Amino acid sequence: MERRKFIKNMAATTMGAIVMPTIVPSSVFGKNAPSNKIQIGQIGCGRIARDHDMAETIRYDQAQFVAVCDVDSKRLVDGKKYVDDFYSKKTGKTTYSDVKMYEDYRELLSNKDIDAVIISTPDHWHAQPAIEAALAKKDIYLQKPTSLTVMEGRLLSDVVRRQGVILQVGTQQRSSPQFRIAAELVRNGRIGKIHTVRIGLPGDPPGGNPKEMPVPQNLNYDMWLGSTPEVYYTEDRVHPRQGYGRPGWLRCEQFGAGMITGWGQHHIDSAAWGMDTEYTGPVSVQAVGEFPKWGFWNVHGDFMVKAEYENGITMYISQGYPNGIRYEGSDGWIFVSRGSYVASSSDPVTQSKSAKALDASDPKILTSEIKENEIHLYQSDNQHGNWLDCIQSRKEPISPVEIGHRACTVCLISHIAMKIPGKLKWDPKSEKFTNNEQANSLLRRPQRFPYGTDYIKIS
């Protein structure tokens, strides 16, 4: 009956939006016992941390934020205030100030009282702190994209699994019911044999101010740049000096790949769920992409990717499609999107332009019951809550590191294909191109010492 209730609730709204489930704290170990709380350190206190990661996690009784870290001292103080204010209100203690501040995440990781970390840093600062957290035996919630390159993503997955820590990737669509429902229906043949998947992504506009500016005193700019090349400071390359609006680094290739990874990992991860390709990848990829000819920001604009899979499915990814995932089979189609849900107030897709959360060629497909002997996929009500529960139970989370790495890899090789004409043949086992050494050279990036995964000591 769950599916019928979901469809009924969705139809009652004009936008097909869903209501996120009520958060029910786990009571596995007794939620009021301080010794049973998961001691959490927050690495990165910017937009996505405040609007999403901290906000979603701090409400759970089994979680206790004990430390915050940021290379921007202003944001660091704001992060501490965010946590202190929440606990002051919750406990009634107006002078609550137990949260420690760290300017260097490595010092935070050395604190043995911290059980787990949330990494909400810019894209180029994902894999390194996650690997070092795993080496320090901390459980990890990691914002997507999982890595900046395919090679550091492989290293991350290997280290995390070797260390036996829990890593949850921030692909929170897996905890939204419509994406699981769509994937279950597809996996159970409700649209016949699936042959095509079309993924639509939002876009980022060109622009940006290239004027060189003095580095703010509150920012450790060298560490913020990390493993990437040393370049002059300008506000539109980093994040807003005031407030927590959408940052400029998202539009700079030095720090990421643009929307193909920014939202691409969300949708490609969800699509792989329905395609049953979570632990593999395409066997070929080819793409075209337009890159800005003016302005400061240089990530891709309009693009089209074609990826072919060994199981016969062809995936197309483009900014020109409606934002979401459309599965096409021999007997019909299913479309799924976020609807009106947003993770951050500055998400690039507004609610007024959101597509219907779940749709199909025949409405009866959506109310089809998945029987007991059919495929039932992992069910989670909240991505951060699932992470906390898995820390306590030591079970695999809904978005584990290897699945995250595989989805991110599809994004990254699609970006490479935008730069190299022709069909690139990909071996998902060796994670290398088999017909183009230039493409293989882009599976990693040079790293600026002393930052970068190349310089981590892994015994």
N, C-alpha and C positions, 0 to 999 in steps of 0.2 A: 504493500500500500504506500510505501514511502514515495515512490515515483509519481503516483497519481496525486498525492497531496502536494508534492512539489510543483507539478504542472498546474494544479488548481490555484495555488498561491501565486504562481508566476502570472497566470492569465488575469488575475485580479488587479494587476498594476499596468499602467499604460506603457511602461518601458520594458515590461518583462523582467523587472529587477527581482532580486531575491533578498530575503532578510537573513542576515548572518546569524548562525545559531548562538544561543545564549552560552556564555562560557561557564562551564561547571568545573571548578577546581578538582583535581585528583585528590583522593584521600588515601592513597596507597600506604603512606607512612604516617598519617595523622597530620592534617594540614596546619595545626596550631603549634606543633612541636618545633621550636627554633632549630634544634639539631638536625631536623629532617628537611629543612629548606635548602634548596639548591642555590648556592652562593654564586652570583653572576657578576661578571665584569663586562661592561659595555665598551667596545672599541669603535670609536667613531660616533660623534654626537650631533651629526648633521640632520638634514631634512628627512631622510628615510628612517633614521633612528628615532627621531622624535615623533614623526607622524605614524610610524608603523611598527618597527621592531620593539622599541621600548614600550610603546603604548599597548601593544598586543600581549607582551610578556608580563609586565609589572602587575597586571590585574590578577594573576594566578597566585594563590596562597602558598604554593610550594616553591615559588621563586622569591629570591631576595637579592636585589641589586646592592652590591657592596662596593663597587668601584666603577669609575668612568675614565675614559682616556680619549684625548684628542690632541692633534698637533697645533690646533688653534686654541689658544688659552681662553679666548672669549667664549667659544663654543664649549670648552671644557667646564668653565664655571656655570654656563647655562645648563649643561648636562647634569651637573651635581644638583643644581637648584631644581631641575625637573624631578629628579628622584626624591630629594629631600622634601619637596612640597607634597609629593604624592603620599609619602609615608607619614608626614606630619598630619595630613588630613585623615589618613587612615587610622593612625594610632592616637590622635589627639594630642601628640607631643609637639608643641609649637616650635621647639628648638631642635628638632631631629636633624642631626648632621653627622651621621655615621659613614657616609659615602666617601671613599678615598678618591683622590684625583691623581692621574698619571699623565705625563706628557709623552712618555715612551711606552708603547704597548708591551715591550719586552720586560719592563719592570713589573707591569701588571701580571704578566704570565708567570713571573717568578714567585708571586704570592701564592703560597701553598694553601691558603684558606679559600681560594677561589676555585670552584668546581667546574664552571662553564663560562664561555664567553660568547657574546654576540658581536659579529664583525659586520659593521654597517659603513664601511669605508668606500672611497671611490674604487672603480673597477680594477685599476692597476695595483691596488693594495688589498686584494682578496686572497690570492693563493699563499703568499709568503706568511702573513700572520696566522692563517689557518693551519699551515704545515707546522709552524712553530708552536701553535697551541696544541696540536695533536702530539707533538714531541714532548710537550709539558704535561701530557695526559689530561688536558682539559676537553670537555665536550664542547661542541661548536654549533652555533647557528650562523650560517654564512649567506650573506646576500648574494644574489646572482648578478652578473654572470660568474660562474664558478672560477674562471681563470681568465687571464689576459691572452694566453697562448695555449695551444694544444699540449705542448710538452710539459708546461708547469701544471696543467690540469691533470695529466697522467701521474706526475709525481705526487700531487696532492692526494689523489685517490688511493694510490699505493700506500702512502704513509699513514693515512687515516685508518685504512683497513688493517694495516700491520699493527698499529698501536691499539686497536680495539676501542677507539673512542666513538661516541655518537656524534655524527655530523648531519645536520638537517640543512638542506639547501632552501633558500627563500623563494622557491617556486610555489607560492601559496595557492595557485589555482587548483592544485591537487586536493586542497581542503575545501574547495567550493563545490557543492554537490552536483551542479550541472555538468562540470567537466568529467567527474567520475561516471555519472549517468550516461553521458554521451559515449565515453570510452567503453563502458560495459555493453551498451547496445550494439556498438560496432563489433566488439570482440565476440559477441554472441550471435552475429550474423543477421541482425535485424534489417540491415540494408543490403544483404547478400554479400557477394565477394567484393571487398573494398579494392579499388584500383587507383583512386586519386585522392589526394588531400591538398586543399588550398588554404594557405595561412595568410591572413591579412594583418599587417602591423601598422602602428601609427608612425608618424615621421617627425623629424626635427628640422626646423627651417635654417637656412644659412644666415650669416650675419656675424655679430660680435665685434667688439672694439679692440683693435690690435695695439693700442697705445701702451707703451711701457710705463709702468707705475712703480713707485717705491714699495718694497715689501712691507706689509703691515707688521708692526712690532709684536703683535699677538700671534703671528703665524711662523712656525718653523717650516719655511718654504722648501729648504733642501730635503727634509725628511718627507714633506708632502709629495715632492716629485718622485722620491723613492728611486726605483730602478730605472726610471725613464730618463732620457737625455736632459741635461741642464739647459734650461731656457729662461728668458726673462719673465718676470712676474707681470701679469695684468689681470684685473679682476675677472674678466670674462674667460680666463683660462682655468680659474679655480672655482671659488664659490662666492656668493654675495657677502660683502663686508657687513652688511646689515640684513637681518632677517634670514629666512630659510627657504627662499625661492629656489626654483630649478637651477642647478649650477651649470656653469659654462663647460666644465670638464667633460660633461656628457657628450658634447658636440666636437671634441678634439680627439683625433685618432691616436695621439700620443698616449692617451689614457684609456682607450677602449676602441670599439668598432662601430659605435652608433646604435641605431635601433635594431640592427640585425642581432646584436647580443642583448641590448637593453630590454626590449620586450620579446625578442626572438626566442630567448631561452624559455620564457614562460610558455609560449604557444607551441614551440617545437617539443618541449618536454611533455605537454599535455597531449599533443598529437601522437607522440611515440607510445603513450599509454594505450591509445586506441588501436594503433598500428601493430602493437606487440613487437616494438623494435627498441625497447628501453636500454638493452645492453649491447646494442650494435650500432650500426650507422649505415649511411647510403654507400653504394658501390660506385657511384659517379655523381659529380656535381658540376653544373655550369651556370654562369650568371652574367648579367649585365648590370651596371650601376652608374648613376650620374653622381659626380662629385662637384662641389661648389666651385664656381669660377670667380667668385668675389666673396668678400667678407673674411672674417678671421676663422670661423668654425669650418672644419673640413671633413666631417663624417659624411657618409653617403646620403644622397637624396633618394629620388625614385629608383627603384631596382626591381629585378625579377630573378629569382633563383629556381632552378629545376634540379631536383635531387632524385635519383633512381635507387630503389632498394632491391635487394636480392629476392624478396618475396613478391615482386611484381608491382609494388605500389610506387607511384610517382608523386612526389611532393613538389608543389609550387608555392613559393613564398614571395609576396609582393606588397608594396605599400598601396597598390591600386585596388586590392581586395578589401571588403569590409573587415574591420578589426575582429578577428576571431578565427575559428577553425571550421572548415567545411569538409566532412568526410563524404566521399562519393562512392557508391557501390553499384552492383548490378541491379539492385532492387530499390534504389532510392538514395536519399542523402540526409545527413544530419548536420546542422550548424550549431556551434556553441561559442559563447563569448562571455565576458564578465558581466554583461548587462550594465547596471548603474553602479556596480561596486568599484571603488577606487581605493588604492593603497595609500595614496598621498594626496593632499589638497592640490598639488601642482602636477598631477598626472597629465600626460599630454592628450588624453582623450576625455572630453567633458561628458557628463551624464546625458546632456541633451543630444549628443551625437552617438551615444552608445547603441549598439545593436541589440536585438532581442537575445536574451540569455540562452535560450534553447529553442530550436526550431527543427522541422523535418519536412520532407516531401509529403508525408502522410502523418497527420497528428496521431494516428493510432500507434505509430512506431514509438512515440515517446511514453505511452502508457503501457507498453508491453512489459509484462512481469518477467523478471529474471528468476528462473526457477532454481531450486536448491541444487540441482545437479549441473548447473551452468556456471560460467565464470563469474565470480564475484571479486571485485577489485578492493584493494586496501581502502578503508573508510576512515576519514579524519574530519572532525568538525572545525579544527583550527590548527594552522601550521605550527604556531609557537607552542600551543598547548600540547600538541602531539610530540613535539621535541622534548618538552619537560617530562611528559609521561614516559617517553622512551629512555630518558636519562635515568629514571628511577627503575624501570623494568629491564633495561638493557636490551630491549627489542629493537629491531631495525625501524627507523622512522619512515614516514611516507615518501620522503624525498632524499634518499641516501646519496652519498658522495659519488658513487660510480654512475648512477643514473643521471645525476647532475652533470658530471663530466661528459657523458655521452651526448647529452642535449646541447651543452655548450660547444662541444666539438663541431656539431652540425652548423651552428652559428658561425664559428670561426673559419671553417673551411668554405662556407658560403661567402664570407667576406673576402677570403683569398681569391675565390673564383671571380669576384667582381673586378679584381685587378689583373687577371690572366685570361686571355681569350681562349675559347675552345672548351671541350669536355675534359674535365680532370677525373681520372679514375682513382678511386679511393679504396684502400684496404682497411676495413674497420678493425681487423685483428692486429695488424702491425701499426695501425694509425699513421699511415704514410700514403702519399700519392705514388702510384706505380708508373706514371707516364710523364712526370714533370718535376725535375729537380729544382727549378725556380720556385715552384709552389711549396716543395718540401722545405726550402730555406726560410719560408714564412711561418713555419710551425713553431718557431721560437723567435724571440727578440733579443738583441744585445742588452745586457743589464749593467747598469752603472754602479760600480763598486762604491760602498760596501753593501748596497741594497740589492735584493733580488734572490730568487730561489736558487740560483747557481751557487750562492755563497753560504747556504745553510749547511751546517754540519749534521749529516745524517749517518749515524753509526750503524 
